[in-house]
Amino acid sequence: MRSVDVFSDDEIPELSRRRFLTGAAALVVGFAFARHAHAMVPPNIARAAGASDASASGFDGFVPDGFIRISADGRIVLVVPSAEMGQGIATTEAMLLAEELEVGLDQIEVALAPPDLKAYGQSILKNQMTGGSTSVRAFYNPLRKAGATARSILVNTAAQSWGVSPEECKATRAVVRHNPTGRTVSYFDLVDTARNQAVPPDVKLKDPKDFALIGKPLKRVDTPEKVTGAAKFGIDVAVEGMKYAAILMCPTIGGSVRTINAAATKSSPGVVDVLKIGDAVAVVGDNYWAAKKGLDLLQVEWDEGPYGSLSSDDLWHQLESSKTEAIVAKIVGSPDEDLASGITLQATYKLPFLAHAALEPINTTIHAREDSCDVWVSTQVPVDAQTVVAEILGLPPEKVAVHTHLIGGGFGRRLAVDTIQQAARFAKLADYPLKIIWTREQDIQHDRFRPAYLDRVTATLTPDTLLPKTFHHHTTGATVLQYFTRKPYPEGQLDQDLVAGSVNMPYAIPSGKWEWTRQDSAVAVNWWRGVGEGHNVFVVESFIDELALAAGADPVEYRRALLKDNPRALAVLRKAAEASSWHTKLPSGQGRGISLHQCFGSFAALVCEVSVSDYGDVSIKRLTAAVDCGISINPDSIVAQMQGGVLFGLSAALYNGITFKDGRVRQSNFHDYRQLRLNEVPPFDVYLISNDEAPGGMGEVGTVSAPAALTNAIYAATGVRLRSLPIERSLLARKGNRKQVPEVVASSASVWRESR
């Protein structure tokens, strides 16, 4: 079987140790550990453990590659290349290293990698970057090979000291044993000799049947620190001499500071400075409260710029009336000819701008000096963070030290470096360490938003089977890449993200055409958990449901008929339907909906069961998911990611949308940009279909699954088809404030069937 995805397995090259050594330098000497803790290593201890740079400068131990440090006094530190933002990747990647190194998770400590593209860059995104559900897919083989190489060197070292063949030796839990004689030696006693050994040209990886860790539901390495409060996030940073900054940003897009009157602010107790850059002002205090009180006294006159009257209506008009020539992303068969005959069905879908709204608001601590700079920040792109600070301060990148931390939720927001650029501009004006903290309102209103999308979909059905003969999907929306790369994106060039999740739909449809019309706006945009698939799967799975309705077919059976050559997709569809009791009858006002996709190298089906009140209130009664992500590294993490992702996606579909008036974002906090609450979360079952296929991603699979399953369930409960998000309750109400119900796409097919 082959997984059809934006990135195929053969596009994921492996990072060899020799390539690492070429780019990152080899072994150096220096330090003895002070203590042993079986969890995440605090930043100061990570530096002492040699984990703050890829070559472990100053560390006196065994450093076979950028990922492993073993000391003579009994400590093993594994450096994980991806950012930990609650998704459990530090545990997963540590498991991959530990599996082949032959150590237990209880024997190791885990540190987060410093910025180093050559040592920690991943092969899918070509960057040291955590996003797009790529971490496990990119690092599955490189991390296992790193562990296996280290184990091989240690075993060879022991065998050489005993004068025996390495094939007679076996490593288990950091101990090498010579089977014929029973002699043993610990990894820690081999450190001095092992670091001088030659690198084996090739190493054999374990057969999956011999895995001791992979496939087991193991506890996360970061849980103890999070339970005790010892875990350090970016917002927890405290450095000597640090001052706190509360900031005020121009409320309009593209606006700037015109004048400020800081007389009252400067006389406020605890205020030490007032700093101004183009579009923002910072009041600096001895503590955050002093800075915030001083900021409240600041008088600022803004130049609202060219977009001071921008509204959501303006932005939707731009999408709906765009005249930009469409870029064809993919053609299968003869779609233009096929669309001219058969039963033609059409629908238009609209998805709003979205904020990321992570629990940890934006914060950066930075100390800029004439010849160097330190940055303490939670980021998904440490190398990019280093680069932009160096650019603004006029320093070589190697003079900018980026100290990575646990992230209190990323969801794509920490892929953008605009907030770090802002911090560097302020730091340039200060001669002390500066800690900048955004408020929740600033975090939402000055986000880099998920783009809004307008999608027009057309299909023709074959008259005898009423299955789709051709499928045409036209997306209009902005590209994120011009903001991510910080340079103009070429006109006429496809951004694959705009069609991802649709061009690789799981269904066998004879012909199809996928197009993108680029329509940028004044709103700065960014990827959001689910990336392009997050919007396209909603469109595809909503429309497939509408086609099933037009055919008078059950939505599950209709999909099943389109999956004859896709056994992995068929298996998750079948399991989700069976486990959710799909075919059992529900009371009036309740309904089930399903979604199916094959994104990020994984296959997932989700059934959502809802109840809709007479006043249009939607309650989720039950959730059932089936997932095939190939080899399951840590089943507990997979289940958690599916559950968390679905709830994240449901929150957005039910409640979230960013709107604009007078150039300003109207939403400001969780009262008007709310999330699902604990009492709203229903029973949720996740079934894993494990196999030996290459591992797929999971971080965004649930988010992508959620919106279509929800709106399909709402249709089943009410007969109302929702084609825009967030859902509008007045369209569902049988009592109270009820609006016009949108036309149902199936009507044309119903008329056709009745006329036969």
KOLKOL-92412 format. One line per field, with one value per residue (C-alpha): residue number from 0; z, y, x; residue in one letter. Coordinates in steps of 0.2 Angstrom, whole numbers, padded with zeros to 4 digits, m for minus. Layout:
i: c(NUM_...)
pz: c(Z_...)
py: c(Y_...)
px: c(X_...)
aa: c(a_...)
This chain:
i: c(0_1_2_3_4_5_6_7_8_9_10_11_12_13_14_15_16_17_18_19_20_21_22_23_24_25_26_27_28_29_30_31_32_33_34_35_36_37_38_39_40_41_42_43_44_45_46_47_48_49_50_51_52_53_54_55_56_57_58_59_60_61_62_63_64_65_66_67_68_69_70_71_72_73_74_75_76_77_78_79_80_81_82_83_84_85_86_87_88_89_90_91_92_93_94_95_96_97_98_99_100_101_102_103_104_105_106_107_108_109_110_111_112_113_114_115_116_117_118_119_120_121_122_123_124_125_126_127_128_129_130_131_132_133_134_135_136_137_138_139_140_141_142_143_144_145_146_147_148_149_150_151_152_153_154_155_156_157_158_159_160_161_162_163_164_165_166_167_168_169_170_171_172_173_174_175_176_177_178_179_180_181_182_183_184_185_186_187_188_189_190_191_192_193_194_195_196_197_198_199_200_201_202_203_204_205_206_207_208_209_210_211_212_213_214_215_216_217_218_219_220_221_222_223_224_225_226_227_228_229_230_231_232_233_234_235_236_237_238_239_240_241_242_243_244_245_246_247_248_249_250_251_252_253_254_255_256_257_258_259_260_261_262_263_264_265_266_267_268_269_270_271_272_273_274_275_276_277_278_279_280_281_282_283_284_285_286_287_288_289_290_291_292_293_294_295_296_297_298_299_300_301_302_303_304_305_306_307_308_309_310_311_312_313_314_315_316_317_318_319_320_321_322_323_324_325_326_327_328_329_330_331_332_333_334_335_336_337_338_339_340_341_342_343_344_345_346_347_348_349_350_351_352_353_354_355_356_357_358_359_360_361_362_363_364_365_366_367_368_369_370_371_372_373_374_375_376_377_378_379_380_381_382_383_384_385_386_387_388_389_390_391_392_393_394_395_396_397_398_399_400_401_402_403_404_405_406_407_408_409_410_411_412_413_414_415_416_417_418_419_420_421_422_423_424_425_426_427_428_429_430_431_432_433_434_435_436_437_438_439_440_441_442_443_444_445_446_447_448_449_450_451_452_453_454_455_456_457_458_459_460_461_462_463_464_465_466_467_468_469_470_471_472_473_474_475_476_477_478_479_480_481_482_483_484_485_486_487_488_489_490_491_492_493_494_495_496_497_498_499_500_501_502_503_504_505_506_507_508_509_510_511_512_513_514_515_516_517_518_519_520_521_522_523_524_525_526_527_528_529_530_531_532_533_534_535_536_537_538_539_540_541_542_543_544_545_546_547_548_549_550_551_552_553_554_555_556_557_558_559_560_561_562_563_564_565_566_567_568_569_570_571_572_573_574_575_576_577_578_579_580_581_582_583_584_585_586_587_588_589_590_591_592_593_594_595_596_597_598_599_600_601_602_603_604_605_606_607_608_609_610_611_612_613_614_615_616_617_618_619_620_621_622_623_624_625_626_627_628_629_630_631_632_633_634_635_636_637_638_639_640_641_642_643_644_645_646_647_648_649_650_651_652_653_654_655_656_657_658_659_660_661_662_663_664_665_666_667_668_669_670_671_672_673_674_675_676_677_678_679_680_681_682_683_684_685_686_687_688_689_690_691_692_693_694_695_696_697_698_699_700_701_702_703_704_705_706_707_708_709_710_711_712_713_714_715_716_717_718_719_720_721_722_723_724_725_726_727_728_729_730_731_732_733_734_735_736_737_738_739_740_741_742_743_744_745_746_747_748_749_750_751_752_753_754_755)
pz: c(0000_m0003_0006_m0006_0002_m0002_0004_m0001_0009_m0004_m0002_0016_0015_0030_0040_0043_0057_0045_0037_0054_0059_0042_0047_0066_0072_0083_0101_0114_0132_0149_0162_0175_0179_0196_0198_0189_0184_0173_0164_0154_0157_0163_0152_0164_0166_0147_0144_0157_0149_0132_0125_0121_0105_0093_0095_0114_0117_0134_0138_0144_0138_0123_0109_0094_0086_0089_0098_0112_0127_0139_0154_0164_0180_0174_0164_0147_0139_0123_0113_0103_0087_0088_0098_0113_0113_0122_0108_0116_0103_0116_0122_0105_0098_0114_0112_0094_0101_0116_0107_0096_0109_0121_0136_0145_0146_0165_0162_0151_0152_0138_0132_0118_0103_0101_0084_0072_0054_0049_0065_0068_0051_0046_0028_0024_0028_0024_0041_0059_0061_0070_0060_0047_0057_0050_0065_0066_0048_0045_0060_0062_0053_0057_0076_0076_0066_0078_0092_0083_0078_0096_0102_0089_0094_0112_0109_0097_0111_0124_0112_0108_0126_0129_0113_0107_0091_0093_0086_0103_0113_0116_0124_0136_0147_0145_0149_0136_0139_0132_0130_0130_0146_0155_0156_0157_0156_0158_0144_0157_0159_0140_0138_0137_0125_0114_0109_0100_0090_0071_0065_0058_0039_0041_0056_0057_0064_0074_0067_0073_0081_0093_0098_0117_0118_0101_0101_0120_0129_0139_0151_0144_0150_0153_0165_0181_0179_0173_0188_0200_0191_0188_0169_0161_0147_0138_0150_0165_0160_0173_0170_0181_0178_0168_0166_0160_0145_0143_0125_0115_0097_0083_0083_0064_0051_0043_0056_0065_0080_0077_0093_0112_0128_0141_0155_0167_0163_0167_0184_0188_0202_0195_0177_0170_0152_0137_0120_0103_0087_0071_0076_0095_0111_0126_0144_0154_0173_0187_0187_0175_0186_0186_0167_0164_0176_0167_0150_0156_0158_0141_0128_0111_0094_0080_0062_0057_0040_0023_0031_0045_0037_0032_0036_0035_0021_0011_0013_0008_m0007_m0012_m0012_m0021_m0035_m0037_m0055_m0053_m0066_m0058_m0056_m0061_m0047_m0054_m0068_m0069_m0085_m0095_m0082_m0094_m0105_m0091_m0083_m0098_m0096_m0082_m0067_m0061_m0043_m0036_m0019_m0012_0005_0016_0030_0041_0047_0063_0078_0086_0104_0113_0132_0133_0126_0116_0126_0122_0134_0125_0130_0115_0117_0105_0101_0105_0110_0120_0116_0128_0118_0114_0096_0082_0072_0082_0067_0059_0076_0077_0059_0061_0077_0069_0054_0065_0077_0063_0071_0064_0067_0078_0090_0094_0106_0106_0122_0118_0130_0132_0122_0130_0114_0097_0084_0070_0079_0084_0066_0063_0069_0069_0088_0089_0076_0087_0103_0094_0088_0106_0113_0101_0111_0128_0137_0149_0147_0142_0145_0134_0137_0127_0134_0129_0119_0110_0107_0098_0090_0083_0078_0061_0056_0047_0030_0025_0010_m0003_m0011_m0026_m0030_m0044_m0048_m0061_m0056_m0068_m0071_m0068_m0052_m0046_m0041_m0046_m0063_m0061_m0047_m0049_m0034_m0035_m0020_m0018_m0004_0002_0003_0019_0011_0008_0027_0032_0020_0023_0004_m0010_m0016_m0035_m0045_m0055_m0044_m0035_m0016_m0013_0004_m0005_m0012_0000_0007_m0009_m0022_m0012_m0007_m0003_m0017_m0034_m0045_m0064_m0068_m0058_m0059_m0044_m0046_m0034_m0036_m0026_m0017_m0004_0007_0020_0033_0038_0038_0045_0046_0058_0066_0051_0038_0020_0024_0038_0026_0011_0020_0027_0009_0001_0015_0016_m0003_m0003_0010_m0002_m0016_m0006_m0002_m0020_m0024_m0010_m0002_0016_0018_0024_0010_m0003_0003_0004_m0015_m0019_m0009_m0018_m0021_m0005_0009_0022_0020_0019_0035_0046_0038_0042_0060_0064_0057_0066_0083_0083_0079_0063_0057_0073_0074_0084_0091_0082_0083_0084_0070_0066_0053_0047_0039_0031_0025_0021_0026_0034_0030_0040_0038_0049_0050_0063_0068_0077_0085_0090_0097_0090_0101_0095_0097_0087_0101_0096_0109_0105_0112_0106_0096_0088_0078_0069_0065_0054_0056_0051_0065_0082_0091_0107_0107_0121_0112_0096_0106_0115_0099_0090_0105_0107_0088_0086_0101_0094_0077_0085_0095_0079_0069_0083_0089_0081_0067_0066_0060_0056_0058_0055_0052_0069_0075_0084_0095_0110_0123_0126_0130_0111_0104_0115_0116_0121_0139_0150_0153_0134_0130_0126_0127_0114_0108_0097_0089_0082_0067_0068_0055_0049_0037_0038_0052_0048_0057_0070_0077_0065_0060_0072_0069_0050_0054_0065_0056_0042_0054_0064_0050_0042_0059_0060_0043_0049_0064_0056_0037_0036_0026_0033_0021_0031_0048_0062_0062_0063_0076_0069_0054_0064_0076_0074_0087_0091_0079_0063_0047_0029_0027_0013_m0003_m0002_m0016_m0018_m0025_m0043_m0042_m0033_m0046_m0059_m0051_m0049_m0068_m0074)
py: c(0000_0018_0033_0047_0064_0080_0073_0055_0044_0045_0064_0062_0060_0053_0064_0054_0056_0060_0074_0080_0080_0089_0104_0104_0100_0085_0081_0093_0092_0099_0096_0084_0083_0089_0079_0067_0070_0059_0072_0089_0097_0115_0127_0131_0112_0109_0121_0111_0095_0101_0102_0121_0118_0104_0099_0100_0112_0111_0094_0080_0065_0054_0064_0053_0066_0081_0071_0061_0066_0052_0056_0046_0049_0041_0053_0052_0067_0066_0082_0083_0093_0099_0112_0105_0114_0102_0089_0077_0077_0078_0061_0054_0059_0053_0036_0035_0039_0028_0013_0011_0017_0003_0013_0016_0032_0032_0032_0048_0067_0077_0094_0105_0108_0125_0134_0124_0121_0109_0098_0099_0105_0093_0086_0089_0108_0111_0121_0119_0121_0112_0112_0104_0088_0084_0080_0061_0059_0068_0062_0044_0036_0050_0048_0030_0029_0042_0030_0014_0023_0027_0010_0002_0012_0008_m0011_m0011_m0002_m0015_m0029_m0022_m0020_m0039_m0045_m0053_m0050_m0037_m0049_m0059_m0043_m0036_m0019_m0018_m0003_0006_m0010_m0020_m0039_m0052_m0067_m0081_m0076_m0065_m0050_m0033_m0015_0001_0014_0026_0016_0016_0035_0039_0026_0027_0045_0041_0026_0027_0030_0014_0016_0008_0002_m0010_m0004_m0015_m0025_m0018_m0034_m0031_m0014_m0012_0006_0011_0006_0007_0020_0028_0042_0059_0065_0083_0079_0079_0097_0103_0095_0103_0120_0117_0118_0133_0142_0157_0168_0161_0168_0179_0185_0197_0215_0212_0226_0223_0231_0234_0239_0248_0245_0254_0247_0248_0238_0248_0262_0270_0282_0300_0308_0303_0312_0303_0316_0307_0290_0295_0301_0285_0274_0261_0267_0267_0271_0274_0267_0270_0261_0264_0256_0253_0261_0251_0257_0249_0246_0238_0225_0222_0230_0247_0246_0243_0257_0268_0263_0267_0285_0287_0298_0292_0299_0287_0289_0276_0273_0267_0254_0264_0261_0242_0231_0212_0217_0224_0209_0197_0208_0206_0187_0186_0198_0194_0195_0187_0173_0156_0145_0127_0115_0098_0091_0073_0066_0078_0089_0103_0090_0080_0095_0099_0083_0074_0080_0096_0101_0117_0124_0139_0138_0153_0151_0166_0173_0164_0168_0156_0161_0149_0149_0157_0174_0182_0186_0188_0192_0200_0208_0217_0222_0230_0214_0201_0197_0184_0180_0169_0165_0151_0148_0135_0142_0145_0148_0160_0169_0170_0177_0191_0197_0197_0207_0220_0222_0221_0206_0190_0176_0166_0181_0179_0166_0159_0150_0138_0134_0124_0133_0135_0132_0136_0131_0139_0157_0154_0150_0169_0180_0197_0197_0193_0207_0219_0214_0216_0234_0238_0230_0241_0256_0248_0244_0231_0214_0218_0206_0210_0203_0205_0205_0192_0206_0210_0192_0190_0207_0208_0190_0184_0176_0160_0167_0168_0157_0157_0140_0136_0117_0109_0090_0080_0064_0049_0046_0027_0027_0045_0044_0059_0058_0074_0086_0104_0114_0132_0141_0160_0165_0173_0165_0164_0161_0180_0183_0167_0169_0188_0192_0194_0177_0176_0180_0165_0153_0139_0139_0120_0124_0132_0115_0103_0091_0092_0087_0072_0067_0049_0046_0038_0051_0049_0067_0083_0100_0110_0129_0143_0162_0172_0186_0194_0208_0221_0207_0199_0180_0164_0145_0139_0122_0111_0122_0121_0104_0113_0122_0111_0095_0105_0109_0092_0082_0094_0093_0074_0073_0085_0073_0058_0068_0071_0053_0048_0038_0036_0046_0032_0020_0034_0036_0017_0016_0028_0019_0003_0006_0014_0000_0011_0025_0012_0003_0019_0024_0007_0007_0024_0020_0003_0010_0025_0014_0024_0015_0016_0028_0044_0055_0070_0085_0073_0068_0060_0067_0060_0066_0056_0062_0056_0071_0072_0054_0048_0042_0047_0046_0055_0053_0068_0066_0082_0088_0104_0113_0123_0139_0133_0128_0114_0101_0088_0071_0059_0059_0043_0043_0030_0033_0025_0034_0019_0014_0020_0027_0031_0027_0038_0053_0049_0047_0064_0073_0066_0072_0089_0092_0088_0099_0113_0112_0111_0126_0136_0129_0133_0149_0157_0170_0186_0201_0219_0236_0253_0244_0235_0217_0216_0201_0203_0189_0172_0180_0184_0171_0157_0139_0123_0121_0106_0103_0103_0089_0073_0055_0053_0036_0035_0018_0016_0005_0001_m0007_m0007_0008_0023_0034_0049_0065_0068_0086_0092_0077_0080_0098_0094_0081_0091_0105_0094_0080_0094_0102_0086_0080_0097_0094_0076_0084_0099_0097_0114_0114_0126_0131_0144_0145_0148_0141_0153_0147_0158_0147_0131_0139_0132_0145_0163_0172_0162_0167_0161_0143_0142_0132_0114_0108_0092_0101_0100_0081_0078_0087_0077_0060_0065_0069_0052)
px: c(0000_0006_0001_m0004_0001_0009_0026_0029_0041_0054_0055_0061_0080_0089_0101_0117_0129_0143_0133_0130_0149_0153_0142_0143_0161_0165_0169_0176_0180_0174_0161_0154_0136_0130_0113_0102_0084_0073_0064_0066_0083_0081_0091_0105_0108_0106_0121_0131_0126_0133_0115_0116_0126_0126_0144_0143_0157_0164_0156_0168_0158_0153_0145_0142_0131_0120_0107_0116_0127_0133_0144_0156_0146_0130_0119_0112_0105_0095_0093_0077_0076_0058_0049_0039_0022_0011_0010_0022_0035_0049_0044_0041_0058_0067_0058_0066_0083_0082_0074_0090_0102_0095_0091_0075_0065_0068_0087_0087_0085_0079_0084_0077_0089_0097_0097_0108_0101_0115_0113_0094_0086_0073_0071_0053_0052_0071_0072_0074_0055_0041_0025_0014_0014_0031_0042_0040_0039_0055_0065_0059_0074_0087_0084_0084_0100_0108_0104_0109_0126_0129_0125_0136_0151_0148_0146_0162_0171_0167_0170_0187_0192_0187_0195_0179_0167_0154_0142_0143_0138_0121_0117_0102_0098_0114_0124_0134_0135_0146_0134_0146_0156_0143_0155_0146_0151_0140_0140_0147_0163_0165_0164_0183_0187_0171_0173_0189_0181_0178_0160_0153_0149_0132_0121_0107_0091_0079_0065_0049_0045_0060_0054_0055_0049_0041_0023_0021_0010_0024_0022_0028_0045_0039_0024_0033_0040_0023_0014_0026_0027_0046_0044_0050_0041_0046_0035_0044_0061_0070_0088_0098_0095_0079_0066_0048_0039_0021_0017_0004_0002_m0007_m0024_m0026_m0018_m0003_m0004_0010_0014_0011_0015_0017_0015_0024_0025_0013_0020_0038_0033_0024_0032_0043_0044_0061_0060_0048_0053_0046_0047_0037_0020_0022_0027_0034_0034_0048_0046_0055_0041_0026_0013_0023_0025_0007_0001_0013_0006_m0011_m0005_0003_m0005_m0003_m0009_m0010_m0008_m0021_m0013_m0021_m0033_m0041_m0058_m0055_m0070_m0074_m0086_m0072_m0061_m0075_m0079_m0060_m0062_m0078_m0074_m0055_m0050_m0033_m0030_m0032_m0016_m0020_m0013_m0018_m0028_m0034_m0043_m0053_m0063_m0068_m0076_m0084_m0091_m0101_m0112_m0121_m0130_m0120_m0120_m0111_m0108_m0098_m0090_m0083_m0071_m0065_m0049_m0044_m0032_m0021_m0026_m0013_m0014_0004_0002_0017_0032_0051_0065_0080_0097_0105_0123_0135_0144_0131_0113_0104_0085_0074_0059_0046_0048_0044_0058_0074_0085_0074_0072_0091_0092_0080_0087_0104_0098_0090_0105_0118_0126_0133_0120_0132_0133_0114_0111_0093_0088_0074_0060_0044_0030_0012_0004_0010_m0003_0007_0008_0026_0031_0030_0044_0036_0035_0053_0057_0047_0057_0073_0069_0064_0080_0090_0085_0089_0105_0097_0088_0070_0056_0041_0024_0008_m0009_m0022_m0031_m0015_m0011_m0028_m0030_m0012_m0010_m0004_m0021_m0026_m0032_m0050_m0055_m0068_m0071_m0082_m0084_m0092_m0095_m0105_m0113_m0114_m0132_m0133_m0122_m0124_m0106_m0095_m0088_m0078_m0073_m0068_m0061_m0057_m0050_m0047_m0036_m0020_m0003_0006_0023_0027_0026_0035_0050_0049_0051_0038_0030_0032_0016_0009_0018_0007_0007_0004_m0004_m0019_m0024_m0017_m0030_m0040_m0028_m0024_m0042_m0044_m0058_m0057_m0065_m0061_m0057_m0054_m0046_m0039_m0036_m0030_m0034_m0022_m0030_m0019_m0025_m0019_m0021_m0005_m0007_0001_m0002_m0014_m0015_m0021_m0013_m0021_m0028_m0038_m0049_m0049_m0055_m0069_m0074_m0071_m0080_m0095_m0097_m0095_m0110_m0120_m0116_m0122_m0138_m0141_m0139_m0151_m0137_m0130_m0115_m0104_m0110_m0107_m0089_m0086_m0091_m0077_m0063_m0062_m0044_m0039_m0039_m0032_m0045_m0058_m0052_m0053_m0070_m0077_m0070_m0077_m0094_m0095_m0089_m0100_m0116_m0118_m0133_m0143_m0158_m0157_m0171_m0177_m0165_m0150_m0139_m0122_m0109_m0093_m0077_m0063_m0046_m0028_m0017_0000_0004_m0010_m0028_m0042_m0061_m0071_m0090_m0098_m0115_m0124_m0141_m0148_m0161_m0176_m0166_m0151_m0139_m0128_m0122_m0110_m0115_m0102_m0086_m0078_m0062_m0052_m0034_m0021_m0004_0007_0018_0012_0027_0017_m0001_m0006_0001_m0008_m0025_m0021_m0017_m0032_m0043_m0035_m0035_m0053_m0058_m0047_m0056_m0073_m0070_m0066_m0080_m0093_m0087_m0072_m0069_m0059_m0069_m0063_m0071_m0063_m0046_m0047_m0050_m0066_m0063_m0052_m0052_m0060_m0077_m0079_m0066_m0071_m0066_m0075_m0077_m0074_m0092_m0095_m0083_m0092_m0087_m0073_m0066_m0051_m0047_m0029_m0026_m0008_0003_0021_0018_0030_0024_0012_0010_m0004_m0003_m0016_m0025_m0039_m0041_m0043_m0056_m0068_m0077_m0085_m0090_m0099_m0108_m0113_m0120_m0129_m0137_m0142_m0150_m0159_m0159_m0149_m0133_m0120_m0107_m0098_m0090_m0092_m0109_m0124_m0136_m0150_m0150_m0154_m0167_m0185_m0190_m0183_m0172_m0172_m0164_m0167_m0160_m0147_m0152_m0147_m0136_m0146_m0161_m0156_m0153_m0169_m0179_m0169_m0173_m0192_m0193_m0186)
aa: c(m_r_s_v_d_v_f_s_d_d_e_i_p_e_l_s_r_r_r_f_l_t_g_a_a_a_l_v_v_g_f_a_f_a_r_h_a_h_a_m_v_p_p_n_i_a_r_a_a_g_a_s_d_a_s_a_s_g_f_d_g_f_v_p_d_g_f_i_r_i_s_a_d_g_r_i_v_l_v_v_p_s_a_e_m_g_q_g_i_a_t_t_e_a_m_l_l_a_e_e_l_e_v_g_l_d_q_i_e_v_a_l_a_p_p_d_l_k_a_y_g_q_s_i_l_k_n_q_m_t_g_g_s_t_s_v_r_a_f_y_n_p_l_r_k_a_g_a_t_a_r_s_i_l_v_n_t_a_a_q_s_w_g_v_s_p_e_e_c_k_a_t_r_a_v_v_r_h_n_p_t_g_r_t_v_s_y_f_d_l_v_d_t_a_r_n_q_a_v_p_p_d_v_k_l_k_d_p_k_d_f_a_l_i_g_k_p_l_k_r_v_d_t_p_e_k_v_t_g_a_a_k_f_g_i_d_v_a_v_e_g_m_k_y_a_a_i_l_m_c_p_t_i_g_g_s_v_r_t_i_n_a_a_a_t_k_s_s_p_g_v_v_d_v_l_k_i_g_d_a_v_a_v_v_g_d_n_y_w_a_a_k_k_g_l_d_l_l_q_v_e_w_d_e_g_p_y_g_s_l_s_s_d_d_l_w_h_q_l_e_s_s_k_t_e_a_i_v_a_k_i_v_g_s_p_d_e_d_l_a_s_g_i_t_l_q_a_t_y_k_l_p_f_l_a_h_a_a_l_e_p_i_n_t_t_i_h_a_r_e_d_s_c_d_v_w_v_s_t_q_v_p_v_d_a_q_t_v_v_a_e_i_l_g_l_p_p_e_k_v_a_v_h_t_h_l_i_g_g_g_f_g_r_r_l_a_v_d_t_i_q_q_a_a_r_f_a_k_l_a_d_y_p_l_k_i_i_w_t_r_e_q_d_i_q_h_d_r_f_r_p_a_y_l_d_r_v_t_a_t_l_t_p_d_t_l_l_p_k_t_f_h_h_h_t_t_g_a_t_v_l_q_y_f_t_r_k_p_y_p_e_g_q_l_d_q_d_l_v_a_g_s_v_n_m_p_y_a_i_p_s_g_k_w_e_w_t_r_q_d_s_a_v_a_v_n_w_w_r_g_v_g_e_g_h_n_v_f_v_v_e_s_f_i_d_e_l_a_l_a_a_g_a_d_p_v_e_y_r_r_a_l_l_k_d_n_p_r_a_l_a_v_l_r_k_a_a_e_a_s_s_w_h_t_k_l_p_s_g_q_g_r_g_i_s_l_h_q_c_f_g_s_f_a_a_l_v_c_e_v_s_v_s_d_y_g_d_v_s_i_k_r_l_t_a_a_v_d_c_g_i_s_i_n_p_d_s_i_v_a_q_m_q_g_g_v_l_f_g_l_s_a_a_l_y_n_g_i_t_f_k_d_g_r_v_r_q_s_n_f_h_d_y_r_q_l_r_l_n_e_v_p_p_f_d_v_y_l_i_s_n_d_e_a_p_g_g_m_g_e_v_g_t_v_s_a_p_a_a_l_t_n_a_i_y_a_a_t_g_v_r_l_r_s_l_p_i_e_r_s_l_l_a_r_k_g_n_r_k_q_v_p_e_v_v_a_s_s_a_s_v_w_r_e_s_r)
